Every structure is written in C-alpha cells, then in structure tokens.
Amino acid sequence: MPSEGNAAQYFVDRHIDEGRGGKIAFREAAGEKRTLTYGELSYQSACVASALMHANIHREERALMLVLDKIEFPEIFWGCLKSGIIPVPLNTLLSTSVYEEILNDSRAACLFVSKELLPVVRPAIEASSHLRKVVVVGDEAPQGMETYSDFTKGCAPAETLGVAGDEIAFWLYSSGTTGLPKGVRHVHDSLKSTSDTYGQKVLDIKEDDVVYSVAKIFFAYGLGNAMTFPMSVGATTILFEGRPTPAISVEIIQNEHPTVFCGVPTLYAAIIAHIESGDEPPIGNLRTCISAGEALPEDIGKRWHEIWDAHILDGVGSTEMLHIFLSNSNDDVVYGTSGTAVPGYDLRLVDDAGKDVVGTDEIGELLVRGASAADGYWNQRDKSRVTFEGEWTRTGDKYELTEDGRYIYCGRTDDMFKVSGIWVSPFEVEQALASHPAILEAAVVSARDDQGLEKPMAYAVLKSGQDSNALQSELKEYVKEKVGKWKYPRWIKIVSDLPKTATGKIQRFKLRAEA
C-alpha cells in the first residue's frame, strides 16, 4: 500500500522532496537548546520505527509517551506512525494511580518516558502486566529498561508504512473536568483535516512563522499548535520542557521571537498582570495569538492587544474533535464571543430534548460536524454513543447565537443553573468579575441560600496587594451594574487559586462541592 495515507508522509517525509530537509523544524528554548531539522526528523523517526519493529512491538499495539516537550517527542510520535504502532501521548502532570489506570486500560506494549518523569510512573510500570518495553529518554536507564539512544542505535531507517487514511493513527486521553481520562482514538486523515481547516483558514500558518505553544504537545490543542500546523507548511516550533510561568513566557516571546503564540486564558491574564507590575514595556514579534481551553474574557483580549498589538483569536475545540472548530479570526475579532464556525465545520444548537434551537439569544448545547471527529472512545461504548451521534459530536458546552451569527459561551452543560427560573451563564458573571481591576480570575457556581433557592456564588483570585475585606461589597455592586441585579454573586470567596485541569479548564465541580 502506498505511504500517502500515512500522516507521517505528509507532515514529515514530504518536506525532503520539497527541499526543506535543512530547515529547522524544532528548536529548544531551554537546556542544551538543541535543534532538529526536517531532514533529521525524517531520518530519526524512521530509526524509531525500525527500533520498534526490532523490539517486536507490533502494528496497532500501543506505545505510551510520557515525554517532555523536547526534540525526542516528534521523533517518537512520527516514528510510531511510520511503523503502524499507535502512539498515546500522556499528560505529564498526572499521579501514579492514574498512570496505572491508563496502562491497564490501553494495554500498552511499550512506554517512552522522560527520565525526569520516571519516579512517578515507575510503580505503575512495575504493576503492569502488558508492558514489554520501557525506553527512557535520558542518559541512563534502570535495569530492565533501555535508554532512548541505545534503543535506536544501529537501526537502519525503516520505510514509512502504507496505511489507509481512516486507520487509527494515535490516541489521546481526554483531560475531562470529572472522572478518569477516556482514550480518544483518532485516524491519520484527522491530522491533515485540522491543518487544512483551522491551520490554513484561521491561523493562516506560513513557512516563515515561528510558533510557541504554552500548551504542551500531549494535549490535542498543543499537538496542532506545535506540530501539525507548523509542520504542514515547513515552519519552525519552539519547544520548552518546563513550566510556562508568566515571566518565562514573556522571556521566550522576547528572546525566541515567535510570530504565533498559543496560550490559555489563565496564562494570558497572568502575563498581563506580570507585565503591568513591571517598569519596562515588552518587545516581541507576534503577529497573532490563539486561545482555547476556557472562554477568553473580553477584558483580557482587549488588554493583550493594547500591549502586544496582536489579537488573541479565542476559539473552541476538544480532544474529541482534535482541535478548534469555532473561532474568531484575524479579520473578524469580537472579544467576548467564540466567533463563528471554522470553515469545514458545521455547528448547531439543541435544547434538552435534542431539538434544534432556532431563535437567537436562546441557549442550547453546541453540536459540531467535521472530518476531524474521533473514531470513538476506547472500550467505552455507552459514552461513545452519547457523545458521537452519527456525523455530529456533542461538545457539552452551552451557547447562544447572536443575530449576526456569532456564538457566545454560556458554560458547560453541568455548570448552568437557573435563578428565579432564568438561566444564568457562569461565564457571563465571571467575565464581569474579571474586568474589575482587582481581580485576576474568577469562577462562579450555584449555591443554595437559607430558603433552599439557587443563587450565584463566586470564587475570586485577587491581584497582589488587594484588600479582600474591602472588596466584597464593591464587587457585588460592580457585577450588578455590569450584568444585572439578579445575576450578581450573593457570596464571594477570595481564594489563592482555582482548581483546574492541566489544560487550564476550571474544575467547577470541585467548587460546587465546597459551596
């Protein structure tokens, strides 16, 4: 079978034939600051494919990747695809017990693990009955394991395997806001589907772009930002293995000169606060920025644009759809909205009975249709049937559609509640709170008053130097003026931080449990 159906042919090998073998595909912003050209990536990924076959890891078996954002990540990911083995990038911030659950659920035959992450996953490795090979990305490996350099040493590069475009290429475990992660299966063609739609028609990625994604590559969001979008055109990606603090993010923007910056609302807000607390205005080469994970507050988008003279394109995506399918675009930015459908995707809103919401300013659950939809969840048939309805995928997000065709985020289906019989959008109240100069970020959930009636309750993180006692009444009045008297939070709890998933989504179910 010809290799054209294999995504590795399009994203990696094609660049050699088109004369980009010497172009830098990835460069590290920390540590040894190594670089990886497209030619080197093609060769090294083919060596990984060969090594996997020599290790008797068979086609369609799973290879878990607990790997930091360093140049070995793309080598391993694309090497797996070249050999027909299914890479499963994992969140590097999980606990030992969750890794054990995923090892058992996936029945992975192979694990690639960065040496820094080995201590937390090692007990899960020892408990696994399926693993046959453990490869450590580092300079040494414990007994029974093998270093990455030894694993690939002496292996002649393998040919890229021919596959069907509809064949399963990789899995991603969804972060979710509740419960254990679910294995989401994606096919080879889905990678090109997202680069052809969002990458080309919204982000407008170019060969001379330099991309830095704060979201790590193991996320669906980061996979598109840092790998498939830049690799679709032969651009360059900056890799940073550490924690992206506001100070480090600004340093990378100033020193590494990315033209495209990919973040999440929490970090955008923190970077703005960091910049505003300093004396020197930042310098950068940004042409555009994107945001996902949570809806971007209007005030954050406007303040970012004032600082960098670059828009944040707020969008909505999911692990199930692989990347963003609803977004603002550079020539059509309206902060406070999620924009319009990405070309190539169809959207609709439905009520609780599954009927289409036809009027504007009515709230419904968002459904999406597009070529990048997952093949389903691994071994969770009931959940697959609930989420994937034929060509349509349920997002679990509530939206309203404006008269000019833009979508306004209201909240997760589980987060919405009614006050006096009227729906309250937690995000609308959160936006109002976040626009106050004393507030860094906020989350709103429902709580019951003395009469057992549901009312809004807010959790707020203050900027440094603020007096929490003096703010309580002021914030309530501020929200009343912004969004209406009946929507204001009856209680405001000042906290040091908000519980979030690794993708930056606020875990409101934890706050509801406290309320």
PLY file of the C-alpha trace (Angstrom):
ply
format ascii 1.0
element vertex 515
property float x
property float y
property float z
element edge 514
property int vertex1
property int vertex2
end_header
0.00 0.00 0.00
1.43 3.47 -0.88
2.56 5.56 2.10
0.45 8.61 1.14
-2.31 7.59 3.58
0.17 7.74 6.45
0.15 11.17 8.08
3.93 10.94 8.56
4.40 11.08 4.79
2.63 14.45 4.55
3.90 16.10 7.73
7.49 14.74 7.73
8.82 12.99 4.63
7.23 15.32 2.08
9.48 18.19 3.16
12.59 16.33 2.00
11.23 16.04 -1.56
10.20 19.71 -1.47
13.67 20.94 -0.50
13.15 21.71 3.19
15.40 18.99 4.60
17.81 21.55 6.08
15.05 23.77 7.55
14.78 23.77 11.35
11.54 22.11 12.38
12.04 22.30 16.16
14.36 24.17 18.47
14.55 24.03 22.23
14.33 27.19 24.34
15.98 25.63 27.40
18.60 23.10 28.41
21.01 22.25 25.60
18.89 24.30 23.18
19.15 21.61 20.52
17.65 21.91 17.06
16.04 19.35 14.76
15.77 19.86 11.01
13.09 18.32 8.84
15.74 16.05 7.32
16.93 14.90 10.74
13.35 14.34 11.88
12.63 12.20 8.82
15.71 10.08 9.48
15.37 9.82 13.28
11.66 8.99 13.16
12.42 6.24 10.62
15.03 4.88 13.04
12.43 4.86 15.84
10.09 2.92 13.55
12.85 0.41 12.83
13.76 0.06 16.53
10.12 -0.59 17.46
9.88 -3.36 14.91
13.18 -4.89 16.12
11.76 -4.80 19.66
8.79 -6.89 18.44
6.27 -4.13 19.08
3.62 -4.95 16.51
1.39 -2.91 14.24
-1.67 -1.47 16.07
-0.15 -2.07 19.52
0.01 0.98 21.76
3.15 2.89 22.76
2.55 5.31 25.63
4.52 8.57 25.52
5.22 10.23 28.86
7.67 12.61 27.23
8.53 16.27 27.87
8.45 18.88 25.11
11.93 18.17 23.70
13.05 17.10 20.24
12.61 13.41 21.09
8.83 13.93 21.24
8.30 14.46 17.49
10.85 11.74 16.67
8.92 9.18 18.73
5.42 10.29 17.70
6.11 10.24 13.97
8.27 7.11 14.28
5.30 5.28 15.74
3.07 6.42 12.89
5.66 5.32 10.35
5.62 1.80 11.80
1.85 1.48 12.24
2.21 1.47 16.02
-0.21 3.74 17.89
1.43 6.48 19.99
-0.50 7.61 23.04
0.88 10.93 24.37
0.13 11.31 28.07
-0.31 14.27 30.37
2.99 14.65 32.23
1.27 16.01 35.37
-0.81 13.03 36.44
-0.49 10.85 39.54
0.91 7.32 39.76
-2.57 5.83 40.21
-3.88 7.48 37.04
-0.88 6.25 35.04
-1.58 2.75 36.32
-5.22 3.06 35.20
-4.13 4.20 31.73
-1.52 1.44 31.41
-4.16 -1.14 32.25
-6.83 0.46 30.08
-4.64 0.83 26.99
-2.79 -2.47 27.42
0.26 -0.67 26.03
3.17 -2.86 24.96
5.74 -0.06 25.09
6.40 3.07 27.13
8.65 6.01 26.30
9.32 8.09 29.43
11.49 11.14 30.11
13.96 10.40 32.91
12.54 13.29 34.97
9.12 11.59 35.00
10.30 8.06 35.70
9.93 8.22 39.53
6.19 8.97 39.44
5.38 6.32 36.82
7.76 3.57 37.94
5.34 1.95 40.46
2.74 1.81 37.68
5.29 0.21 35.35
6.06 -2.47 37.92
2.35 -3.19 38.33
1.69 -3.53 34.59
1.23 -6.98 33.07
1.23 -5.73 29.46
4.40 -3.65 29.07
7.19 -5.45 27.23
9.49 -2.49 26.58
10.34 0.67 28.55
12.55 3.28 26.89
13.94 6.12 29.00
14.62 9.46 27.32
17.79 10.34 29.22
21.40 9.39 29.74
20.77 6.31 31.88
18.07 3.72 32.49
17.34 1.35 35.39
17.83 -2.38 34.98
15.24 -3.87 32.67
14.81 -0.61 30.76
16.77 0.94 27.90
17.90 4.47 27.10
16.49 6.13 24.00
19.94 6.39 22.38
20.64 2.68 22.93
17.16 1.79 21.69
17.73 3.45 18.31
21.48 2.75 17.99
22.41 0.84 14.84
18.87 0.69 13.48
18.62 1.28 9.75
15.79 3.72 8.95
12.54 1.96 8.07
10.26 2.80 5.18
7.08 4.64 6.07
4.30 2.09 6.26
1.39 2.34 3.87
-1.92 2.72 5.69
-5.48 3.79 4.95
-6.34 7.36 5.88
-9.17 6.00 8.03
-6.83 3.78 10.04
-6.33 4.59 13.72
-3.12 6.63 14.00
-2.92 7.71 17.65
-4.86 8.07 20.86
-5.21 10.98 23.24
-6.57 10.58 26.75
-9.11 13.34 27.35
-8.38 15.54 30.33
-12.05 15.95 31.19
-13.34 18.03 34.08
-14.51 15.00 36.07
-13.58 11.35 36.34
-10.73 9.36 34.86
-9.45 10.18 31.35
-11.02 8.45 28.34
-8.95 7.07 25.45
-9.94 9.05 22.31
-8.99 7.32 19.04
-8.03 9.43 16.00
-7.29 8.41 12.41
-4.44 9.52 10.12
-6.62 11.80 7.99
-7.76 13.82 11.03
-4.33 15.45 11.40
-4.43 16.92 7.91
-8.11 17.83 8.34
-7.27 20.22 11.19
-4.27 21.77 9.42
-6.32 22.26 6.23
-9.15 23.96 8.15
-8.08 25.85 11.27
-4.36 25.88 10.44
-4.79 27.31 6.96
-8.11 29.16 7.04
-7.99 30.77 10.50
-4.41 30.75 11.75
-3.10 31.27 8.20
0.14 29.49 9.08
3.13 30.28 6.81
6.52 28.67 6.23
8.36 31.63 7.78
6.29 31.51 11.00
7.86 30.61 14.33
5.36 29.04 16.74
5.44 28.77 20.53
2.66 26.85 22.23
2.36 27.10 26.00
0.02 24.11 25.83
2.21 21.03 25.73
2.23 18.69 22.74
0.46 15.88 24.60
-2.75 17.96 24.53
-4.88 17.92 21.40
-4.58 21.73 21.41
-0.78 21.62 21.70
-0.44 18.82 19.14
-1.96 21.05 16.48
-0.22 24.23 17.61
3.29 22.83 17.99
3.34 20.00 15.47
0.78 19.61 12.73
0.11 23.27 11.91
3.74 24.39 11.58
4.78 21.07 10.03
2.04 21.36 7.40
3.93 24.28 5.84
7.52 23.69 6.95
7.53 26.32 9.73
9.55 26.21 12.98
8.35 25.36 16.50
9.94 26.45 19.79
9.90 23.73 22.45
10.05 24.45 26.17
10.10 21.49 28.55
9.43 23.39 31.80
6.52 25.11 33.47
5.48 28.20 31.48
5.30 30.87 34.18
4.31 34.41 33.12
7.93 35.60 33.43
9.30 32.71 31.36
6.59 33.12 28.72
7.44 36.80 28.28
11.15 35.91 28.11
10.51 33.36 25.36
8.38 35.83 23.40
11.16 38.44 23.63
14.19 36.18 23.11
12.94 33.47 20.73
10.83 35.82 18.56
7.77 33.65 17.88
5.30 35.09 15.41
2.47 32.84 16.68
1.79 32.40 20.41
-0.68 29.78 21.65
-1.95 30.11 25.21
-4.89 29.67 27.56
-6.97 32.39 29.27
-5.45 31.84 32.72
-1.94 32.42 31.41
-2.94 35.41 29.28
-4.38 37.06 32.41
-1.28 36.21 34.46
1.09 37.54 31.78
-0.84 40.81 31.62
-0.64 41.15 35.41
3.10 40.39 35.29
3.72 43.00 32.59
1.61 45.66 34.30
3.55 45.16 37.55
6.89 45.89 35.81
8.56 49.01 34.53
9.64 48.02 31.03
7.21 47.57 28.13
7.66 44.15 26.48
9.10 43.73 23.00
8.01 40.95 20.67
7.43 39.87 17.10
3.92 38.46 17.50
1.59 38.62 14.52
-1.24 36.57 16.06
-2.15 34.65 19.22
-4.73 31.96 19.88
-6.59 30.80 22.97
-8.63 27.74 23.92
-9.37 25.55 26.93
-11.72 28.07 28.55
-13.57 31.02 27.05
-11.43 34.18 26.97
-12.81 37.12 28.99
-13.39 40.18 26.81
-11.27 42.45 29.01
-8.24 40.13 28.77
-8.36 40.08 24.96
-8.53 43.86 24.71
-5.74 44.48 27.21
-3.47 41.93 25.48
-3.97 43.66 22.14
-3.04 47.01 23.70
0.24 45.53 25.00
1.40 43.45 22.03
-0.57 44.89 19.08
-1.60 41.31 18.26
-5.09 39.86 18.57
-5.95 36.75 20.55
-8.16 34.52 18.43
-10.41 32.93 21.04
-11.69 29.55 19.90
-13.36 26.34 21.00
-12.03 22.85 20.41
-11.99 19.46 22.09
-9.97 16.28 22.28
-12.86 14.55 20.51
-12.61 16.97 17.53
-8.78 17.17 17.78
-8.58 20.97 17.57
-10.54 24.22 17.24
-13.77 24.21 15.21
-15.32 27.52 16.36
-13.18 30.66 16.42
-12.60 34.32 15.89
-10.26 35.20 13.02
-7.73 37.98 12.49
-10.03 39.97 10.21
-13.10 39.32 12.38
-12.37 39.57 16.12
-15.16 40.29 18.60
-13.90 39.81 22.13
-16.40 38.22 24.48
-17.58 35.81 21.77
-16.25 32.50 20.46
-16.63 33.70 16.88
-18.06 31.65 14.04
-17.66 28.14 12.64
-14.19 27.34 11.27
-14.52 26.68 7.51
-15.02 22.95 7.08
-17.17 22.54 10.21
-20.93 22.79 10.78
-22.49 23.84 14.09
-25.95 23.64 15.63
-27.57 24.29 18.99
-30.07 21.85 20.50
-32.35 22.01 23.54
-32.63 19.40 26.29
-34.96 17.34 24.10
-32.44 17.29 21.25
-34.45 19.67 19.05
-32.72 22.49 17.19
-32.74 25.90 18.85
-33.86 28.15 16.02
-34.10 31.58 17.59
-31.30 33.93 18.54
-30.50 34.75 22.16
-31.69 31.27 23.20
-29.36 28.86 24.97
-28.64 25.39 23.62
-25.97 22.70 23.68
-23.41 23.01 20.89
-23.04 20.14 18.41
-20.32 20.06 15.74
-19.80 18.15 12.50
-16.41 17.88 10.77
-13.86 15.49 9.29
-11.56 15.56 12.34
-14.04 13.87 14.70
-12.63 10.96 16.67
-13.42 7.35 15.86
-14.80 6.97 19.38
-13.66 6.18 22.90
-11.62 3.08 23.63
-13.70 0.42 25.38
-16.42 2.88 26.44
-19.24 2.15 24.04
-22.01 3.81 26.06
-20.07 7.07 26.35
-19.20 6.91 22.63
-22.88 6.57 21.72
-23.81 9.56 23.89
-21.06 11.83 22.51
-20.88 10.77 18.86
-24.30 10.94 17.19
-23.64 9.90 13.60
-21.80 12.79 11.95
-22.44 15.08 14.93
-20.41 15.33 18.12
-21.81 16.70 21.36
-19.49 19.23 22.98
-21.15 19.53 26.41
-20.97 23.35 26.07
-23.94 25.71 26.26
-24.04 28.62 23.79
-26.33 31.26 22.44
-26.30 32.52 18.86
-26.46 36.25 18.19
-28.32 37.87 15.30
-25.04 38.43 13.44
-24.16 34.72 13.61
-21.63 34.74 16.44
-21.60 32.24 19.30
-21.45 33.39 22.92
-20.26 30.91 25.52
-22.57 30.37 28.47
-20.96 27.48 30.32
-20.61 23.72 30.47
-23.90 21.84 30.43
-23.29 20.73 34.02
-22.36 24.26 35.14
-25.52 26.09 34.07
-28.22 26.87 36.63
-31.37 28.95 36.95
-32.10 31.87 39.25
-35.79 32.82 39.51
-36.46 30.48 36.60
-33.97 32.18 34.27
-30.73 30.59 33.06
-27.53 32.08 34.45
-24.34 31.83 32.45
-21.45 31.39 34.92
-19.07 32.73 32.29
-21.02 36.00 31.93
-20.70 36.67 35.67
-17.05 35.56 35.64
-16.29 37.99 32.80
-17.82 40.83 34.78
-15.76 39.98 37.86
-12.54 39.55 35.85
-12.95 43.01 34.34
-12.58 44.57 37.79
-9.02 45.90 38.23
-8.52 43.99 41.49
-9.45 40.54 40.11
-7.04 38.17 38.38
-9.58 35.43 37.66
-12.91 34.14 38.93
-15.24 31.16 38.83
-18.98 31.09 39.51
-21.11 28.15 40.65
-24.56 27.72 42.12
-25.18 27.55 45.87
-28.39 27.37 47.89
-29.48 30.14 50.22
-31.32 29.76 53.54
-34.56 29.09 51.67
-33.02 26.38 49.52
-33.02 28.51 46.36
-30.11 28.51 43.89
-28.05 31.69 43.70
-24.64 32.55 42.17
-21.56 32.08 44.34
-18.16 33.37 43.20
-14.62 32.29 43.90
-12.12 35.04 43.06
-8.33 35.25 42.86
-7.04 38.75 43.62
-4.10 40.52 42.10
-1.27 41.15 44.57
-1.69 43.98 47.08
-5.50 43.94 47.19
-7.57 44.10 50.39
-10.12 41.27 50.27
-12.31 42.63 53.09
-12.82 46.00 51.42
-13.75 44.41 48.09
-16.74 42.25 48.97
-19.49 44.87 48.71
-17.73 46.72 45.91
-17.53 43.61 43.73
-21.19 42.76 44.20
-22.27 46.25 43.15
-19.82 46.16 40.25
-21.34 42.95 38.88
-24.88 44.28 39.33
-24.04 47.23 37.08
-22.30 45.02 34.51
-24.74 42.14 34.01
-27.87 42.78 36.05
-29.05 42.76 39.64
-30.40 39.20 39.71
-27.14 37.69 38.40
-24.72 39.12 40.94
-22.96 36.65 43.28
-24.60 36.56 46.70
-21.37 35.22 48.18
-17.78 35.92 47.11
-14.99 33.77 48.46
-11.42 35.02 47.98
-9.02 32.15 47.21
-5.34 31.86 46.28
-6.06 29.84 43.13
-8.78 27.92 41.31
-8.79 24.15 40.72
-8.02 23.41 37.07
-7.28 20.57 34.72
-3.88 20.50 33.06
-5.46 22.14 30.01
-6.48 25.17 32.09
-10.17 24.33 32.42
-11.66 25.33 35.75
-12.98 22.32 37.66
-16.21 23.87 38.86
-17.48 20.55 40.18
-14.87 20.84 42.94
-16.09 24.34 43.79
-19.72 23.17 43.78
-18.78 20.50 46.31
-17.47 23.23 48.63
-20.33 25.69 48.09
0 1
1 2
2 3
3 4
4 5
5 6
6 7
7 8
8 9
9 10
10 11
11 12
12 13
13 14
14 15
15 16
16 17
17 18
18 19
19 20
20 21
21 22
22 23
23 24
24 25
25 26
26 27
27 28
28 29
29 30
30 31
31 32
32 33
33 34
34 35
35 36
36 37
37 38
38 39
39 40
40 41
41 42
42 43
43 44
44 45
45 46
46 47
47 48
48 49
49 50
50 51
51 52
52 53
53 54
54 55
55 56
56 57
57 58
58 59
59 60
60 61
61 62
62 63
63 64
64 65
65 66
66 67
67 68
68 69
69 70
70 71
71 72
72 73
73 74
74 75
75 76
76 77
77 78
78 79
79 80
80 81
81 82
82 83
83 84
84 85
85 86
86 87
87 88
88 89
89 90
90 91
91 92
92 93
93 94
94 95
95 96
96 97
97 98
98 99
99 100
100 101
101 102
102 103
103 104
104 105
105 106
106 107
107 108
108 109
109 110
110 111
111 112
112 113
113 114
114 115
115 116
116 117
117 118
118 119
119 120
120 121
121 122
122 123
123 124
124 125
125 126
126 127
127 128
128 129
129 130
130 131
131 132
132 133
133 134
134 135
135 136
136 137
137 138
138 139
139 140
140 141
141 142
142 143
143 144
144 145
145 146
146 147
147 148
148 149
149 150
150 151
151 152
152 153
153 154
154 155
155 156
156 157
157 158
158 159
159 160
160 161
161 162
162 163
163 164
164 165
165 166
166 167
167 168
168 169
169 170
170 171
171 172
172 173
173 174
174 175
175 176
176 177
177 178
178 179
179 180
180 181
181 182
182 183
183 184
184 185
185 186
186 187
187 188
188 189
189 190
190 191
191 192
192 193
193 194
194 195
195 196
196 197
197 198
198 199
199 200
200 201
201 202
202 203
203 204
204 205
205 206
206 207
207 208
208 209
209 210
210 211
211 212
212 213
213 214
214 215
215 216
216 217
217 218
218 219
219 220
220 221
221 222
222 223
223 224
224 225
225 226
226 227
227 228
228 229
229 230
230 231
231 232
232 233
233 234
234 235
235 236
236 237
237 238
238 239
239 240
240 241
241 242
242 243
243 244
244 245
245 246
246 247
247 248
248 249
249 250
250 251
251 252
252 253
253 254
254 255
255 256
256 257
257 258
258 259
259 260
260 261
261 262
262 263
263 264
264 265
265 266
266 267
267 268
268 269
269 270
270 271
271 272
272 273
273 274
274 275
275 276
276 277
277 278
278 279
279 280
280 281
281 282
282 283
283 284
284 285
285 286
286 287
287 288
288 289
289 290
290 291
291 292
292 293
293 294
294 295
295 296
296 297
297 298
298 299
299 300
300 301
301 302
302 303
303 304
304 305
305 306
306 307
307 308
308 309
309 310
310 311
311 312
312 313
313 314
314 315
315 316
316 317
317 318
318 319
319 320
320 321
321 322
322 323
323 324
324 325
325 326
326 327
327 328
328 329
329 330
330 331
331 332
332 333
333 334
334 335
335 336
336 337
337 338
338 339
339 340
340 341
341 342
342 343
343 344
344 345
345 346
346 347
347 348
348 349
349 350
350 351
351 352
352 353
353 354
354 355
355 356
356 357
357 358
358 359
359 360
360 361
361 362
362 363
363 364
364 365
365 366
366 367
367 368
368 369
369 370
370 371
371 372
372 373
373 374
374 375
375 376
376 377
377 378
378 379
379 380
380 381
381 382
382 383
383 384
384 385
385 386
386 387
387 388
388 389
389 390
390 391
391 392
392 393
393 394
394 395
395 396
396 397
397 398
398 399
399 400
400 401
401 402
402 403
403 404
404 405
405 406
406 407
407 408
408 409
409 410
410 411
411 412
412 413
413 414
414 415
415 416
416 417
417 418
418 419
419 420
420 421
421 422
422 423
423 424
424 425
425 426
426 427
427 428
428 429
429 430
430 431
431 432
432 433
433 434
434 435
435 436
436 437
437 438
438 439
439 440
440 441
441 442
442 443
443 444
444 445
445 446
446 447
447 448
448 449
449 450
450 451
451 452
452 453
453 454
454 455
455 456
456 457
457 458
458 459
459 460
460 461
461 462
462 463
463 464
464 465
465 466
466 467
467 468
468 469
469 470
470 471
471 472
472 473
473 474
474 475
475 476
476 477
477 478
478 479
479 480
480 481
481 482
482 483
483 484
484 485
485 486
486 487
487 488
488 489
489 490
490 491
491 492
492 493
493 494
494 495
495 496
496 497
497 498
498 499
499 500
500 501
501 502
502 503
503 504
504 505
505 506
506 507
507 508
508 509
509 510
510 511
511 512
512 513
513 514
